[in-house]
Amino acid sequence: MKNLSRLNNWELSYHIYKDKLPSEFRETMDTFLEFYNFYINIYESCTHRLESQLNKLMVRHYPAIEKATRPAQIEYIKDLNTGHLFGLLFTLRNHLREQTQKINIHEKYPKLESWREFYCNPSQPDTLEDKLRNIYLFPNDEDWQKHKEEENKLLKILHHWQQTRQNEYYNLVQPLLFEYLPKLNDFEGDFWILYAVTVRDNYEEWTSCCEHLETAIEYNMPPESVNWKNEDFKKLLREQRKLYSKQVEERRHSMIFG
C-alpha cells in the first residue's frame, strides 16, 4: 500500500476498516484502487512529463506535422500521444502482474519463440538479392552487380536512418518507463521478450499514426480526413497523389539521403 499520508479520506477510511468488510467487497475495492493509483500516479504523471517531448519528437521526425494547426489535427495528436502512453504503460503493468502470478508464459503467448528471433536480435538492413534479378532488365552480370551494390548501399542508409529515429524514441521513452514502473527491473527470462515486443509494437503503431497525419498534410487533404474511414481516406489519397506525389517523394528522399 502507498504512503497513507497521500491517500484521500475515503481511501484512508477503507484501509483502516477493510478487515471488517466482506471479502468480495474487499477484492473489488482492491482491484479498483490498484487501477486508480496506476492511472493517477503512473499514467497521468508520466504522460504529463512525456507528452510535450513526444510532440517535439513527432515534429522532428515528421516535419510536415508542424503545419497541424486545425482542431481536428491537434486533437488527433493529443489522442495519439496520450492513448499511446496508456497502452504502453498498461500492457507493461499487465506483464508485471503476469510474472507475479507465475503464469505459463509459453502457453499464454505461443508465438514467444518467433518473437525471440525477431524482437531480440539486432535489426539488419534489407538487401537486393540475386534471386530477384529476373524482375530487372540488365543485359549482363556486370551491370546487374553494379545496380545491386548501389541499391544495397541505399538500403543500408535507409536502415540507419530508421534505426536512428527508433533509438531517439527509445532513449526518450524508456528511462521514464523504468522510473514509473521500477519493477520492470525485476523482469526475469522470457518476460524480457514481452517487454521488447511491447515497446517495439507500440513504437511501430505510433510511427504509423504519425505517418497517417503526415500523409494527410503533405497531400493537402482536409484536416478532418485523419479521422475518416480507411477506405474513404485512401480514395481521396489516390486522387491527391496525382498532384503531389513528386514533391512528397523528393522531400522524403532529401530527409533520408541528404
N, C-alpha and C positions, 0 to 999 in steps of 0.2 A: 504493500500500500504506500502511496506517496505521502509526503510530509503533511500531517494533519493541519498545520497552520495555513496551508494553501487550499484546503478544501472549503467549499461554501457550506452554509449552515445545514442544508438538507443532506449533503453528503456526510458531513460530520455526524449528524444525528443517526444516519443509517449505520455508520461504522461503530458507533457507540452501542446501538441497540440491536445490531444484526443477529446476534446469537439468540435473541428472543423471538426471531421471526421464523416462519415456516421455511423449510429447506428449499422448496420450489421457488418461493419468492426470492430467497437469497441468491439462488442460481441466476434467476432472471436479472436481478439488480446488479450482480457482479459482472454479468456479460455486458449489460448496458453501460455501467461505469467504466469498464475496461475500454469499450469503444469510444465513449465520451472523452475520456482522458487522452486516448490516442488522437482523436480528432482535434481537440483543443491544444494539447501540449506538444504534439509532434507534428501533425499535418499542418495546422494553421500557422504554427510558429516557423516551421521550415519553409512553408510557402511564402510567408512574409519576407523572409530573407532571400529566397531564391527567385521569386517571380520577376523582379526587375532585372536581375542578372540574366535570366533566360531570355527576357525580351531583348536585351542588348546583344546576346549571342545570336539570337534569331536574325536580327538586322545585319550583323556582321557576316553571317553565313548566307543570308538571302537578302541582299541589299534592296531589292525591289520592295520589300515589306516596309521599308521606311515610308513609303507612299501610302501605307494603310492608315488613313485618317477618317474614313467614314464609319458611322456607328456599328454597322454590321461587321466590318473588318476588325474594329477594336474589340468588340465583344468576342469575336472568333478567337483572337489572340489570347484574351484573358481566359476564356473557357479552355483553350488548348493547354495553356501552361498550368492552370490550377488543376484541371482534370488529369493531366499527365502526371503531376506530382502525387495526386491522391492515388492513382493506380499504382505507381511505383512504390510508394510507402506502404500502401495497404497490402500489396502482394508480398513484399518482404516481411511484413508483420505476420502474415499467414504462414510463411515458410518457417519463421522462428517458432511459431506455435506448433507446427508440424514436427519440428525437431524435438521440442519439449514433450510432445505426445508420443514420440518414438514411433511414428508411422512407418509402414513398409514403403520406403521411397520408390523402390523399383516397381512395386505393384501399382502405386498410385500414378507414377509417371513412366509408362512403358517405353517412351522414347528417350529415356535418360542416356542410353549408350550412344545413340546417334547425336544427341545434344553434346555429349562429352567430346565427340570428334569435331563437331562444327564450332561450338562456342568456346572450347578450352584450348584451341590451338591458334597460333598466330595467323592472321589473315594473309593470304597471298594474292598478288595481282593476277587477273585473268591473262591468258596468253593466246595468241593465234597459233593454232596447231596445224601440222601438215595435213591432217585428215580433212580440213576444211578447204583445201586448195581447189577442189572441184567446183566451188561456187565462185571462184575468182578466175579472171581471164588473163593468164600470164603465159607468154609463149615459151619461156624457158626457165630452168631451175634458178639461174642467177637473178632474174627479175623477181621471181617468187621469193627467194631468200631475202633480197633487199626489202621487198614490201613487208615481209613478215617481221624483220628486225625493226623497221620503222614503226609498225603497228604495236609491237610489244614494248617499244620504248614509250610510246604514248600511253599505253595501258598501265605501265609502271608509274608514270607521272600521275595519271588519274587515280590510281590506287593510293599513292602517297597523299594526294590532296584529300581523298575521302577519309583516310586514317587520321590525318591531322585534325580534321573537323570533328571526327568522333572522339579523339583524345581531348580536345578542348571541352567538349560536353562532359566527358567522364571526369576531367580534372575539376570542373565546376560543381558537378552534382555529387560525386561520390564522397568527398570529405564531409558534407552535411548529412548524407545518409548514415554514416558511421557516428556522427556526432549525436544525431537524434535517435538512432537505433543502435546504441553501443553494443548490444548483444549480438549484432552481426559478427563481431569479432569471435564469437563462440561457435560459429558455424563449424560443422565437422564434415569431413569426407565429401560425399556427393551433394550435400546441401550447398556447397560452393558452386556446383554446376547450376543449381536452381538460381543462385544469385546471379551468375553470369548470364543465364537465359533471361532473367527478369530485366536486368539493366539494359542488355543489348536490345531486346524486343521493344522495350519502352522507348529507347533511343530511336529505333527504326520507325516506330509509329509517330514519334514527334517529328522526325525529318519528313515523313510522308505528308503530314498535315501542313508543315511549313511549305513544302513544295506545292501543295494544293493551293494555298493562298498566294504564293509567289506566281504561280501559273495564271491565276485569275487576274492578277495585277498586270503582269507582263503582256498578256494578250488582251488587255483593255476590256475585260468582262465586267458586268455590273457588280458593284460591291456585294450585293445580296447573293450573288452566284455561289459564294463559298458554302452556302447552306442549301443549295439546290440538291435534288436527287442526282445521283451519279450519271444516269442516262441523259438528263437534261443538261448537265454541266458539259459532258462530252460532246453532245450535239452542237452546242454553241462553239465549243473549243475547236471543233473541226472547221467551222467557218472562219474563225479568227486566225487559225494557223495560216491560212492563205495570205493573210495581210501582214502578219507579224513574225512568222517563224524564222525568217532570215536574220532579223536583228536580234531576236531572242537567242538564237544559236550562236551568233557572233559574240554576244555578251558572255554567255556561258563558257565558250571556248577561251575567251580572254581571261576569265576568272581562273580557269584550270591550268592553262598552258602559258599564260602571260602574253 
